[in-house]
């Protein structure tokens, strides 16, 4: 009886924690465990006034896309963790999700500095990603890890593009994106090392198509 109560209590507590994390991800109140990455030199950090209005608008659009990506990452990791069979995998997914929370908070902070708002469709992005993560998780740990690896590979490519597109003097955004890229690569390597399966080409292409829809919409809204 005691064991049954303990199990039920654990499930309820876990649900509350995960629901709180989901709500914070969508409404933009995610805690920041690591400080916002800063430009390498003080002169770079104080160069904000050199950005034109057009450059700020473009940077804001790109950082809004990154913010949406991190909202999706929270949904993916939460749903995949929910269906993970291995406790070790759950722990690794949770660790990655916590780092992604920092990314989410950093992007939100940068958007605020640029006088811009997150995507109005964040609840939709979160819901869709949660479904995708659940499908990957239900397919088994190896497929779930393969999904993580491919997602992070595409995110790395996407961030490489942003480092090329961001205004050359937007050092604050660049510092954030650069650290995000480093973390995403580490998450992808983790998934491969843990035995992630190679996904079929049609799934990879479908992921790219969905990503394009998301980025083109989030840039403006």
GROMACS elastic network, one bead per residue, 0.5 to 0.9 nm:
[ bonds ]
;  ai    aj funct       b0    kb
    1     4     6  0.51039   500
    1     5     6  0.62722   500
    1     6     6  0.86193   500
    2     5     6  0.51036   500
    2     6     6  0.61032   500
    2     7     6  0.85787   500
    3     6     6  0.50392   500
    3     7     6  0.61394   500
    3     8     6  0.86093   500
    4     7     6  0.51276   500
    4     8     6  0.62067   500
    4     9     6  0.85664   500
    5     8     6  0.50719   500
    5     9     6  0.60093   500
    5    10     6  0.84887   500
    6     9     6  0.50601   500
    6    10     6  0.60911   500
    6    11     6  0.86564   500
    7    10     6  0.50945   500
    7    11     6  0.62903   500
    7    12     6  0.87126   500
    8    11     6  0.51433   500
    8    12     6  0.62218   500
    8    13     6  0.85611   500
    9    12     6  0.51503   500
    9    13     6  0.60245   500
    9    14     6  0.84235   500
   10    13     6  0.51236   500
   10    14     6  0.59510   500
   10    15     6  0.84548   500
   11    14     6  0.50830   500
   11    15     6  0.60432   500
   11    16     6  0.86211   500
   12    15     6  0.50748   500
   12    16     6  0.62412   500
   12    17     6  0.87055   500
   13    16     6  0.51559   500
   13    17     6  0.62768   500
   13    18     6  0.86986   500
   14    17     6  0.51222   500
   14    18     6  0.61492   500
   14    19     6  0.84422   500
   15    18     6  0.51960   500
   15    19     6  0.58935   500
   15    20     6  0.83863   500
   16    19     6  0.51142   500
   16    20     6  0.60104   500
   16    21     6  0.85475   500
   17    20     6  0.51795   500
   17    21     6  0.62477   500
   17    22     6  0.87060   500
   18    22     6  0.61242   500
   18    23     6  0.85802   500
   18    78     6  0.73311   500
   19    22     6  0.50064   500
   19    23     6  0.61048   500
   19    24     6  0.85416   500
   20    23     6  0.51219   500
   20    24     6  0.61178   500
   20    25     6  0.85144   500
   21    24     6  0.51800   500
   21    25     6  0.61056   500
   21    26     6  0.87704   500
   21    30     6  0.75730   500
   21    74     6  0.82887   500
   21    78     6  0.89101   500
   22    25     6  0.50885   500
   22    26     6  0.64033   500
   22    27     6  0.87769   500
   22    71     6  0.87776   500
   22    74     6  0.73577   500
   22    75     6  0.71877   500
   22    78     6  0.83185   500
   22   126     6  0.82640   500
   23    26     6  0.53000   500
   23    27     6  0.61627   500
   23    28     6  0.82816   500
   23    29     6  0.83978   500
   23    30     6  0.89337   500
   24    27     6  0.52836   500
   24    28     6  0.55958   500
   24    30     6  0.52199   500
   24    31     6  0.84928   500
   25    28     6  0.54567   500
   25    29     6  0.66796   500
   25    30     6  0.58427   500
   25    70     6  0.84689   500
   25    71     6  0.58870   500
   25    74     6  0.70924   500
   25    75     6  0.85768   500
   25   101     6  0.79029   500
   25   104     6  0.76308   500
   25   105     6  0.89256   500
   25   122     6  0.86618   500
   25   126     6  0.84067   500
   26    29     6  0.80860   500
   26    30     6  0.88170   500
   26    71     6  0.67543   500
   26   122     6  0.58307   500
   26   123     6  0.58078   500
   26   126     6  0.71932   500
   27    30     6  0.83352   500
   27   122     6  0.81691   500
   27   123     6  0.84286   500
   28   104     6  0.81003   500
   28   105     6  0.75426   500
   28   108     6  0.69865   500
   28   118     6  0.81616   500
   29   105     6  0.76245   500
   29   108     6  0.88315   500
   30   101     6  0.64381   500
   30   102     6  0.78160   500
   30   104     6  0.70798   500
   30   105     6  0.57380   500
   30   108     6  0.89815   500
   31   101     6  0.71893   500
   31   102     6  0.72445   500
   31   104     6  0.89771   500
   31   105     6  0.66237   500
   32    35     6  0.68654   500
   32    36     6  0.82058   500
   32   101     6  0.70892   500
   32   102     6  0.51672   500
   32   103     6  0.84426   500
   32   104     6  0.85175   500
   32   105     6  0.57745   500
   32   106     6  0.75528   500
   33    98     6  0.83182   500
   33    99     6  0.82600   500
   33   101     6  0.82728   500
   33   102     6  0.62278   500
   34    37     6  0.82621   500
   34    99     6  0.85316   500
   34   102     6  0.63839   500
   35    38     6  0.83559   500
   35   102     6  0.82954   500
   35   106     6  0.81822   500
   36   102     6  0.82117   500
   36   103     6  0.87004   500
   36   105     6  0.83811   500
   36   106     6  0.56531   500
   36   109     6  0.82226   500
   36   110     6  0.89426   500
   36   175     6  0.85870   500
   36   176     6  0.69346   500
   37   106     6  0.80461   500
   37   172     6  0.77412   500
   37   173     6  0.89417   500
   37   175     6  0.56069   500
   37   176     6  0.53324   500
   37   177     6  0.88462   500
   37   178     6  0.87271   500
   37   179     6  0.69489   500
   38    41     6  0.83573   500
   38    42     6  0.89392   500
   38    45     6  0.71267   500
   38   171     6  0.82331   500
   38   172     6  0.63391   500
   38   175     6  0.58771   500
   38   176     6  0.74320   500
   39    42     6  0.71435   500
   39    43     6  0.86624   500
   39    44     6  0.59795   500
   39    45     6  0.55822   500
   39   171     6  0.57554   500
   39   172     6  0.58234   500
   39   173     6  0.87744   500
   39   174     6  0.78522   500
   39   175     6  0.54953   500
   39   176     6  0.86176   500
   40    43     6  0.87845   500
   40    44     6  0.71753   500
   40    45     6  0.79428   500
   40   171     6  0.85818   500
   40   175     6  0.79866   500
   41    44     6  0.53190   500
   41    45     6  0.65777   500
   42    45     6  0.50159   500
   42    46     6  0.64570   500
   42    47     6  0.88645   500
   43    46     6  0.53619   500
   43    47     6  0.64463   500
   44    47     6  0.53007   500
   44    48     6  0.81560   500
   44   169     6  0.76634   500
   44   170     6  0.82907   500
   44   171     6  0.59181   500
   44   172     6  0.78584   500
   45    48     6  0.71454   500
   45   170     6  0.89605   500
   45   171     6  0.66692   500
   45   172     6  0.65422   500
   46    49     6  0.76370   500
   47    50     6  0.55816   500
   47    51     6  0.76866   500
   47   169     6  0.71737   500
   47   170     6  0.76983   500
   47   171     6  0.77355   500
   47   172     6  0.89487   500
   48    51     6  0.58648   500
   48   169     6  0.80388   500
   48   170     6  0.70378   500
   48   171     6  0.82045   500
   48   172     6  0.81740   500
   49    52     6  0.77709   500
   50   169     6  0.74440   500
   50   170     6  0.86127   500
   51    54     6  0.80130   500
   51    55     6  0.58008   500
   51    56     6  0.61761   500
   51   167     6  0.79704   500
   51   169     6  0.70833   500
   51   170     6  0.70607   500
   52    55     6  0.50896   500
   52    56     6  0.62119   500
   52    57     6  0.86046   500
   53    56     6  0.50696   500
   53    57     6  0.61368   500
   53    58     6  0.86262   500
   54    57     6  0.50968   500
   54    58     6  0.62041   500
   54    59     6  0.85728   500
   55    58     6  0.51020   500
   55    59     6  0.60207   500
   55    60     6  0.84206   500
   55   166     6  0.81258   500
   55   167     6  0.62745   500
   55   170     6  0.84302   500
   56    59     6  0.50543   500
   56    60     6  0.59567   500
   56    61     6  0.85609   500
   56   114     6  0.63368   500
   56   115     6  0.88141   500
   56   167     6  0.84174   500
   56   170     6  0.84340   500
   57    60     6  0.50672   500
   57    61     6  0.62616   500
   57    62     6  0.87917   500
   57   114     6  0.77727   500
   57   116     6  0.81251   500
   58    61     6  0.51113   500
   58    62     6  0.63877   500
   58    63     6  0.86872   500
   58   165     6  0.87754   500
   58   166     6  0.75273   500
   58   167     6  0.81796   500
   58   219     6  0.84284   500
   59    62     6  0.51631   500
   59    63     6  0.61130   500
   59    64     6  0.84668   500
   59   111     6  0.88044   500
   59   114     6  0.80261   500
   59   165     6  0.84436   500
   59   166     6  0.58700   500
   59   167     6  0.70528   500
   59   170     6  0.77859   500
   59   173     6  0.75393   500
   60    63     6  0.50639   500
   60    64     6  0.59361   500
   60    65     6  0.85690   500
   60   110     6  0.80562   500
   60   111     6  0.59893   500
   60   114     6  0.61986   500
   60   115     6  0.81432   500
   60   116     6  0.61951   500
   60   117     6  0.83952   500
   60   219     6  0.79930   500
   61    64     6  0.50762   500
   61    65     6  0.63816   500
   61    66     6  0.87991   500
   61   111     6  0.88439   500
   61   116     6  0.83741   500
   61   218     6  0.73046   500
   61   220     6  0.62097   500
   61   221     6  0.84535   500
   62    65     6  0.51115   500
   62    66     6  0.64072   500
   62    67     6  0.86986   500
   62   162     6  0.69335   500
   62   165     6  0.84255   500
   62   166     6  0.75817   500
   62   215     6  0.85320   500
   62   218     6  0.84625   500
   62   219     6  0.60989   500
   63    67     6  0.60455   500
   63    68     6  0.85649   500
   63   107     6  0.60971   500
   63   108     6  0.82906   500
   63   110     6  0.73853   500
   63   111     6  0.66062   500
   63   118     6  0.87874   500
   63   162     6  0.88509   500
   63   173     6  0.75364   500
   63   177     6  0.86124   500
   63   219     6  0.82055   500
   64    68     6  0.62156   500
   64    69     6  0.85548   500
   64   107     6  0.73245   500
   64   108     6  0.80835   500
   64   111     6  0.69409   500
   64   116     6  0.82001   500
   64   117     6  0.75245   500
   64   118     6  0.56504   500
   64   119     6  0.64941   500
   64   215     6  0.88933   500
   64   218     6  0.63195   500
   64   219     6  0.61759   500
   64   220     6  0.83175   500
   64   221     6  0.83248   500
   65    68     6  0.51229   500
   65    69     6  0.62177   500
   65    70     6  0.87605   500
   65   118     6  0.85826   500
   65   119     6  0.80069   500
   65   214     6  0.78303   500
   65   215     6  0.56422   500
   65   216     6  0.83864   500
   65   217     6  0.85177   500
   65   218     6  0.52910   500
   65   219     6  0.56646   500
   65   220     6  0.89548   500
   66    70     6  0.63326   500
   66    71     6  0.87333   500
   66   103     6  0.85637   500
   66   104     6  0.81040   500
   66   107     6  0.67865   500
   66   159     6  0.82708   500
   66   177     6  0.83586   500
   66   215     6  0.86139   500
   66   218     6  0.89200   500
   67    70     6  0.51320   500
   67    71     6  0.63443   500
   67    72     6  0.87087   500
   67   103     6  0.77619   500
   67   104     6  0.56865   500
   67   105     6  0.83308   500
   67   106     6  0.84877   500
   67   107     6  0.53235   500
   67   108     6  0.66140   500
   67   111     6  0.86752   500
   67   118     6  0.69782   500
   67   119     6  0.80786   500
   68    72     6  0.62354   500
   68    73     6  0.85326   500
   68   104     6  0.82703   500
   68   118     6  0.75810   500
   68   119     6  0.67983   500
   68   121     6  0.86971   500
   68   122     6  0.65624   500
   68   125     6  0.72343   500
   68   126     6  0.85284   500
   68   214     6  0.81435   500
   68   215     6  0.83282   500
   68   218     6  0.70432   500
   69    72     6  0.50817   500
   69    73     6  0.61177   500
   69    74     6  0.87932   500
   69   104     6  0.83858   500
   69   125     6  0.86460   500
   69   155     6  0.82719   500
   69   211     6  0.89553   500
   69   214     6  0.86147   500
   69   215     6  0.85942   500
   70    74     6  0.62578   500
   70    75     6  0.86846   500
   70   100     6  0.63039   500
   70   101     6  0.73687   500
   70   103     6  0.65560   500
   70   104     6  0.52066   500
   70   107     6  0.84912   500
   71    74     6  0.53085   500
   71    75     6  0.65942   500
   71    76     6  0.88290   500
   71   100     6  0.87070   500
   71   101     6  0.85265   500
   71   104     6  0.67713   500
   71   122     6  0.69978   500
   71   123     6  0.87563   500
   71   125     6  0.72490   500
   71   126     6  0.60340   500
   71   129     6  0.86925   500
   72    75     6  0.51356   500
   72    76     6  0.61304   500
   72    77     6  0.86369   500
   72   122     6  0.84342   500
   72   125     6  0.61052   500
   72   126     6  0.52471   500
   72   127     6  0.83886   500
   72   128     6  0.81519   500
   72   129     6  0.54349   500
   72   130     6  0.76554   500
   73    76     6  0.50390   500
   73    77     6  0.60574   500
   73    78     6  0.83579   500
   73    97     6  0.73823   500
   73   100     6  0.68533   500
   73   101     6  0.87299   500
   73   126     6  0.84125   500
   73   129     6  0.76763   500
   73   130     6  0.89893   500
   74    77     6  0.53743   500
   74    78     6  0.59806   500
   74    79     6  0.84916   500
   74    97     6  0.60885   500
   74    98     6  0.86513   500
   74   100     6  0.68996   500
   74   101     6  0.71986   500
   74   104     6  0.87550   500
   74   126     6  0.77873   500
   74   129     6  0.85757   500
   74   130     6  0.84110   500
   75    78     6  0.52220   500
   75    79     6  0.60520   500
   75    80     6  0.84360   500
   75   125     6  0.86792   500
   75   126     6  0.55557   500
   75   127     6  0.72997   500
   75   128     6  0.83937   500
   75   129     6  0.55730   500
   75   131     6  0.83828   500
   75   132     6  0.88810   500
   75   133     6  0.71685   500
   76    79     6  0.53653   500
   76    80     6  0.60040   500
   76    81     6  0.83855   500
   76    97     6  0.89054   500
   76   126     6  0.83359   500
   76   129     6  0.55964   500
   76   130     6  0.53376   500
   76   131     6  0.80778   500
   76   132     6  0.70562   500
   76   134     6  0.75780   500
   76   148     6  0.85328   500
   77    80     6  0.51435   500
   77    81     6  0.58555   500
   77    82     6  0.84206   500
   77    93     6  0.60832   500
   77    94     6  0.71971   500
   77    96     6  0.78004   500
   77    97     6  0.59394   500
   77   130     6  0.82948   500
   77   133     6  0.70029   500
   77   148     6  0.84674   500
   78    81     6  0.51769   500
   78    82     6  0.61948   500
   78    83     6  0.89994   500
   78    93     6  0.79965   500
   78    94     6  0.76970   500
   78    97     6  0.75249   500
   78   130     6  0.74856   500
   78   133     6  0.78698   500
   78   134     6  0.87463   500
   79    82     6  0.50169   500
   79    83     6  0.66837   500
   79    84     6  0.87761   500
   79   129     6  0.85422   500
   79   130     6  0.55500   500
   79   131     6  0.75661   500
   79   132     6  0.83112   500
   79   133     6  0.52040   500
   79   134     6  0.50334   500
   79   135     6  0.86922   500
   79   136     6  0.87988   500
   79   137     6  0.71676   500
   80    83     6  0.53498   500
   80    84     6  0.60214   500
   80    90     6  0.82880   500
   80    93     6  0.78394   500
   80   130     6  0.83024   500
   80   132     6  0.89343   500
   80   133     6  0.51961   500
   80   134     6  0.56515   500
   80   135     6  0.82810   500
   80   136     6  0.68532   500
   80   138     6  0.80548   500
   80   141     6  0.86135   500
   80   144     6  0.67174   500
   80   145     6  0.88973   500
   81    84     6  0.50463   500
   81    85     6  0.85721   500
   81    89     6  0.76223   500
   81    90     6  0.51305   500
   81    91     6  0.82670   500
   81    92     6  0.89678   500
   81    93     6  0.61481   500
   81    94     6  0.71447   500
   81   133     6  0.88181   500
   81   134     6  0.87859   500
   81   137     6  0.74935   500
   82    85     6  0.87305   500
   82    90     6  0.78612   500
   82   134     6  0.77977   500
   82   137     6  0.76981   500
   83    90     6  0.87427   500
   83   134     6  0.68773   500
   83   136     6  0.87240   500
   83   137     6  0.50449   500
   83   138     6  0.60000   500
   83   140     6  0.80609   500
   83   141     6  0.83221   500
   84    87     6  0.74759   500
   84    89     6  0.66421   500
   84    90     6  0.60358   500
   84   137     6  0.61079   500
   84   138     6  0.79590   500
   84   140     6  0.72841   500
   84   141     6  0.59468   500
   84   144     6  0.80493   500
   85    88     6  0.88690   500
   85    89     6  0.76325   500
   85    90     6  0.78643   500
   85   137     6  0.87993   500
   85   140     6  0.75845   500
   85   141     6  0.66067   500
   86    89     6  0.51715   500
   86    90     6  0.63355   500
   86    91     6  0.87358   500
   86   141     6  0.76973   500
   87    91     6  0.62352   500
   87    92     6  0.87206   500
   88    91     6  0.51393   500
   88    92     6  0.63459   500
   88    93     6  0.86972   500
   89    92     6  0.50390   500
   89    93     6  0.60524   500
   89    94     6  0.84179   500
   89   141     6  0.79647   500
   89   145     6  0.88992   500
   89   194     6  0.82503   500
   90    93     6  0.51638   500
   90    94     6  0.60546   500
   90    95     6  0.86090   500
   91    94     6  0.50763   500
   91    95     6  0.62057   500
   91    96     6  0.87096   500
   92    95     6  0.50784   500
   92    96     6  0.62738   500
   92    97     6  0.85681   500
   92   190     6  0.83098   500
   93    96     6  0.51100   500
   93    97     6  0.60638   500
   93    98     6  0.86754   500
   93   187     6  0.88270   500
   94    98     6  0.62397   500
   94    99     6  0.87811   500
   95    98     6  0.52259   500
   95    99     6  0.65667   500
   95   100     6  0.87636   500
   96    99     6  0.51804   500
   96   100     6  0.62287   500
   96   101     6  0.86873   500
   96   183     6  0.85299   500
   96   184     6  0.87482   500
   96   187     6  0.64906   500
   97   101     6  0.61758   500
   97   102     6  0.88426   500
   98   102     6  0.67179   500
   98   103     6  0.89614   500
   99   102     6  0.52135   500
   99   103     6  0.66557   500
   99   104     6  0.88807   500
   99   180     6  0.89449   500
   99   183     6  0.75298   500
  100   104     6  0.62229   500
  100   105     6  0.86674   500
  100   180     6  0.82566   500
  100   183     6  0.83280   500
  100   184     6  0.84939   500
  101   105     6  0.62263   500
  101   106     6  0.85453   500
  102   105     6  0.51003   500
  102   106     6  0.60277   500
  102   107     6  0.85730   500
  102   180     6  0.89989   500
  103   106     6  0.50568   500
  103   107     6  0.61463   500
  103   108     6  0.85534   500
  103   176     6  0.78895   500
  103   177     6  0.86949   500
  103   179     6  0.86911   500
  103   180     6  0.63490   500
  104   107     6  0.53199   500
  104   108     6  0.62269   500
  104   109     6  0.86462   500
  105   108     6  0.50656   500
  105   109     6  0.60904   500
  105   110     6  0.86292   500
  106   109     6  0.50659   500
  106   110     6  0.62082   500
  106   111     6  0.86424   500
  106   176     6  0.69275   500
  107   110     6  0.50752   500
  107   111     6  0.61219   500
  107   112     6  0.86085   500
  107   118     6  0.89813   500
  107   173     6  0.83803   500
  107   176     6  0.76218   500
  107   177     6  0.87589   500
  108   111     6  0.51248   500
  108   112     6  0.62887   500
  108   113     6  0.87500   500
  108   117     6  0.81193   500
  108   118     6  0.71094   500
  109   112     6  0.51925   500
  109   113     6  0.63829   500
  109   114     6  0.88052   500
  110   114     6  0.62662   500
  110   115     6  0.86505   500
  110   116     6  0.86177   500
  110   172     6  0.78431   500
  110   173     6  0.69115   500
  110   176     6  0.85932   500
  111   114     6  0.50216   500
  111   115     6  0.61895   500
  111   116     6  0.50233   500
  111   117     6  0.62046   500
  111   118     6  0.72062   500
  112   116     6  0.56857   500
  112   117     6  0.68802   500
  112   118     6  0.89274   500
  113   116     6  0.75763   500
  114   117     6  0.87881   500
  117   120     6  0.82240   500
  117   221     6  0.85686   500
  118   121     6  0.85807   500
  118   122     6  0.76678   500
  118   218     6  0.83647   500
  118   221     6  0.76987   500
  119   122     6  0.56010   500
  119   217     6  0.86213   500
  119   218     6  0.57486   500
  119   219     6  0.81615   500
  119   220     6  0.79600   500
  119   221     6  0.50424   500
  120   123     6  0.78716   500
  120   124     6  0.88130   500
  120   218     6  0.83697   500
  120   221     6  0.60143   500
  121   124     6  0.52795   500
  121   125     6  0.62637   500
  121   126     6  0.86711   500
  121   217     6  0.89423   500
  121   218     6  0.78974   500
  121   221     6  0.73957   500
  122   125     6  0.50019   500
  122   126     6  0.60236   500
  122   127     6  0.85482   500
  123   126     6  0.51190   500
  123   127     6  0.61505   500
  123   128     6  0.86520   500
  124   127     6  0.51640   500
  124   128     6  0.61426   500
  124   129     6  0.85119   500
  125   128     6  0.53430   500
  125   129     6  0.61277   500
  125   130     6  0.85593   500
  125   214     6  0.79903   500
  126   129     6  0.52395   500
  126   130     6  0.60847   500
  126   131     6  0.87506   500
  127   130     6  0.51272   500
  127   131     6  0.64287   500
  127   132     6  0.88501   500
  128   131     6  0.52846   500
  128   132     6  0.64442   500
  128   133     6  0.87546   500
  129   132     6  0.50169   500
  129   133     6  0.60394   500
  129   134     6  0.84582   500
  130   133     6  0.51065   500
  130   134     6  0.60714   500
  130   135     6  0.86507   500
  131   134     6  0.50896   500
  131   135     6  0.62839   500
  131   136     6  0.87265   500
  132   135     6  0.51750   500
  132   136     6  0.63147   500
  132   137     6  0.86060   500
  133   136     6  0.50890   500
  133   137     6  0.60318   500
  133   138     6  0.85423   500
  133   144     6  0.77024   500
  133   147     6  0.82958   500
  134   138     6  0.59989   500
  134   139     6  0.85626   500
  134   144     6  0.88674   500
  135   138     6  0.51822   500
  135   139     6  0.63547   500
  135   144     6  0.84876   500
  136   139     6  0.52279   500
  136   140     6  0.70592   500
  136   141     6  0.82318   500
  136   143     6  0.61988   500
  136   145     6  0.84454   500
  136   146     6  0.87557   500
  136   147     6  0.67334   500
  137   140     6  0.55376   500
  137   141     6  0.63722   500
  137   142     6  0.88461   500
  137   143     6  0.72748   500
  137   145     6  0.85220   500
  137   147     6  0.89796   500
  138   141     6  0.80702   500
  138   143     6  0.87539   500
  138   144     6  0.79365   500
  139   142     6  0.81213   500
  139   143     6  0.60217   500
  139   144     6  0.68876   500
  140   143     6  0.55162   500
  140   144     6  0.60576   500
  140   145     6  0.86346   500
  141   145     6  0.59984   500
  141   146     6  0.84219   500
  141   195     6  0.86240   500
  141   196     6  0.76559   500
  141   197     6  0.89336   500
  142   145     6  0.51234   500
  142   146     6  0.60880   500
  142   147     6  0.85863   500
  142   191     6  0.87849   500
  142   194     6  0.81002   500
  142   195     6  0.60086   500
  142   197     6  0.52552   500
  142   198     6  0.88722   500
  143   147     6  0.61223   500
  143   148     6  0.86479   500
  143   195     6  0.89901   500
  143   196     6  0.61513   500
  143   197     6  0.53527   500
  143   198     6  0.77513   500
  143   199     6  0.73558   500
  144   147     6  0.50543   500
  144   148     6  0.64080   500
  144   149     6  0.87696   500
  144   191     6  0.87482   500
  144   196     6  0.70877   500
  144   197     6  0.80553   500
  145   149     6  0.61797   500
  145   150     6  0.86477   500
  145   188     6  0.87136   500
  145   190     6  0.86596   500
  145   191     6  0.50071   500
  145   192     6  0.70951   500
  145   194     6  0.73696   500
  145   195     6  0.70415   500
  145   197     6  0.67866   500
  146   149     6  0.50102   500
  146   150     6  0.61708   500
  146   151     6  0.84284   500
  146   188     6  0.89056   500
  146   191     6  0.66579   500
  146   192     6  0.70589   500
  146   195     6  0.77954   500
  146   198     6  0.56976   500
  146   199     6  0.62387   500
  147   150     6  0.52432   500
  147   151     6  0.59560   500
  147   152     6  0.85010   500
  147   191     6  0.85359   500
  147   196     6  0.76138   500
  147   197     6  0.80002   500
  147   198     6  0.82879   500
  147   199     6  0.70462   500
  147   204     6  0.89483   500
  148   151     6  0.50901   500
  148   152     6  0.60628   500
  148   153     6  0.84733   500
  148   187     6  0.77434   500
  148   188     6  0.64268   500
  148   191     6  0.62294   500
  148   192     6  0.86729   500
  148   196     6  0.79543   500
  149   152     6  0.53020   500
  149   153     6  0.61332   500
  149   154     6  0.87330   500
  149   185     6  0.89094   500
  149   187     6  0.74217   500
  149   189     6  0.70787   500
  149   190     6  0.80051   500
  149   191     6  0.53876   500
  149   192     6  0.62343   500
  149   196     6  0.69647   500
  149   197     6  0.87087   500
  149   198     6  0.86120   500
  150   154     6  0.62339   500
  150   155     6  0.85287   500
  150   188     6  0.74210   500
  150   198     6  0.81861   500
  150   199     6  0.76382   500
  150   204     6  0.72919   500
  150   207     6  0.88853   500
  151   154     6  0.52459   500
  151   155     6  0.61183   500
  151   156     6  0.86112   500
  151   188     6  0.78708   500
  151   204     6  0.87115   500
  151   207     6  0.79420   500
  152   156     6  0.59807   500
  152   157     6  0.85814   500
  152   184     6  0.56664   500
  152   185     6  0.65531   500
  152   186     6  0.88179   500
  152   187     6  0.69021   500
  152   188     6  0.52342   500
  152   189     6  0.88927   500
  153   156     6  0.51477   500
  153   157     6  0.64412   500
  153   158     6  0.86551   500
  153   184     6  0.80034   500
  153   185     6  0.72438   500
  153   188     6  0.66152   500
  154   157     6  0.51257   500
  154   158     6  0.61027   500
  154   159     6  0.86546   500
  154   207     6  0.86975   500
  154   208     6  0.76350   500
  154   211     6  0.88904   500
  155   159     6  0.60734   500
  155   160     6  0.84998   500
  155   181     6  0.79073   500
  155   184     6  0.72735   500
  155   185     6  0.87533   500
  156   159     6  0.51647   500
  156   160     6  0.61741   500
  156   161     6  0.87166   500
  156   180     6  0.88061   500
  156   181     6  0.58078   500
  156   182     6  0.84904   500
  156   184     6  0.65791   500
  156   185     6  0.66368   500
  157   160     6  0.50750   500
  157   161     6  0.64340   500
  157   162     6  0.88744   500
  157   181     6  0.89818   500
  158   161     6  0.52039   500
  158   162     6  0.65209   500
  158   163     6  0.89503   500
  159   163     6  0.62415   500
  159   164     6  0.86763   500
  159   177     6  0.66489   500
  159   178     6  0.78797   500
  159   180     6  0.81629   500
  159   181     6  0.63257   500
  160   163     6  0.52136   500
  160   164     6  0.65905   500
  160   165     6  0.88415   500
  160   177     6  0.87283   500
  160   178     6  0.85868   500
  160   181     6  0.78460   500
  161   164     6  0.51515   500
  161   165     6  0.61961   500
  161   166     6  0.86559   500
  162   166     6  0.57356   500
  162   174     6  0.85041   500
  162   177     6  0.78041   500
  163   166     6  0.56052   500
  163   167     6  0.85747   500
  163   168     6  0.86372   500
  163   173     6  0.89205   500
  163   174     6  0.64117   500
  163   177     6  0.71599   500
  163   178     6  0.76110   500
  164   167     6  0.81484   500
  164   168     6  0.82308   500
  165   168     6  0.82236   500
  166   169     6  0.82588   500
  166   170     6  0.67331   500
  166   173     6  0.77268   500
  166   174     6  0.72305   500
  167   170     6  0.52771   500
  167   171     6  0.83425   500
  167   174     6  0.87535   500
  168   171     6  0.72425   500
  168   174     6  0.84337   500
  169   172     6  0.86138   500
  169   174     6  0.87563   500
  170   173     6  0.57750   500
  170   174     6  0.63275   500
  170   175     6  0.88314   500
  171   175     6  0.60463   500
  171   176     6  0.87046   500
  172   175     6  0.52855   500
  172   176     6  0.65451   500
  172   177     6  0.88425   500
  173   176     6  0.52328   500
  173   177     6  0.62011   500
  173   178     6  0.85338   500
  174   177     6  0.51382   500
  174   178     6  0.59245   500
  174   179     6  0.86085   500
  175   178     6  0.52163   500
  175   179     6  0.63720   500
  175   180     6  0.86574   500
  176   179     6  0.54026   500
  176   180     6  0.61843   500
  176   181     6  0.86454   500
  177   181     6  0.60826   500
  177   182     6  0.87104   500
  178   181     6  0.51171   500
  178   182     6  0.64524   500
  178   183     6  0.88997   500
  179   182     6  0.50720   500
  179   183     6  0.63541   500
  179   184     6  0.86483   500
  180   183     6  0.51793   500
  180   184     6  0.60944   500
  180   185     6  0.86327   500
  181   184     6  0.51224   500
  181   185     6  0.62022   500
  181   186     6  0.86956   500
  182   185     6  0.53580   500
  182   186     6  0.64841   500
  182   187     6  0.89246   500
  183   186     6  0.51091   500
  183   187     6  0.63290   500
  183   188     6  0.87649   500
  184   187     6  0.50434   500
  184   188     6  0.62606   500
  184   189     6  0.86737   500
  185   188     6  0.51191   500
  185   189     6  0.62359   500
  185   190     6  0.86366   500
  186   189     6  0.50976   500
  186   190     6  0.61649   500
  186   191     6  0.87463   500
  187   190     6  0.50660   500
  187   191     6  0.63797   500
  187   192     6  0.88449   500
  188   191     6  0.51844   500
  188   192     6  0.64151   500
  188   193     6  0.86929   500
  189   192     6  0.51512   500
  189   193     6  0.60622   500
  189   194     6  0.85086   500
  190   193     6  0.51338   500
  190   194     6  0.60921   500
  190   195     6  0.87949   500
  190   196     6  0.88773   500
  191   194     6  0.51897   500
  191   195     6  0.66091   500
  191   196     6  0.54836   500
  192   195     6  0.52944   500
  192   197     6  0.77595   500
  193   196     6  0.72195   500
  196   199     6  0.88847   500
  198   201     6  0.89711   500
  199   202     6  0.83599   500
  199   203     6  0.65640   500
  199   204     6  0.67463   500
  200   203     6  0.55386   500
  200   204     6  0.66147   500
  200   205     6  0.89382   500
  201   204     6  0.50452   500
  201   205     6  0.61394   500
  201   206     6  0.85167   500
  202   205     6  0.51012   500
  202   206     6  0.60594   500
  202   207     6  0.85945   500
  203   207     6  0.61540   500
  203   208     6  0.86753   500
  204   207     6  0.51343   500
  204   208     6  0.63931   500
  204   209     6  0.88317   500
  205   208     6  0.50660   500
  205   209     6  0.62876   500
  205   210     6  0.87186   500
  206   209     6  0.51034   500
  206   210     6  0.62248   500
  206   211     6  0.85159   500
  207   210     6  0.52056   500
  207   211     6  0.60902   500
  207   212     6  0.87098   500
  208   212     6  0.62539   500
  208   213     6  0.87893   500
  209   212     6  0.51721   500
  209   213     6  0.64533   500
  209   214     6  0.87576   500
  210   213     6  0.51632   500
  210   214     6  0.62625   500
  210   215     6  0.87085   500
  211   214     6  0.50682   500
  211   215     6  0.60874   500
  211   216     6  0.85410   500
  212   215     6  0.51839   500
  212   216     6  0.60199   500
  212   217     6  0.84650   500
  213   216     6  0.54583   500
  213   217     6  0.62520   500
  213   218     6  0.85495   500
  214   217     6  0.53343   500
  214   218     6  0.59088   500
  214   219     6  0.84901   500
  215   218     6  0.51235   500
  215   219     6  0.59842   500
  216   219     6  0.56269   500
  216   220     6  0.74979   500
  216   221     6  0.89968   500
  217   220     6  0.59704   500
  217   221     6  0.59708   500
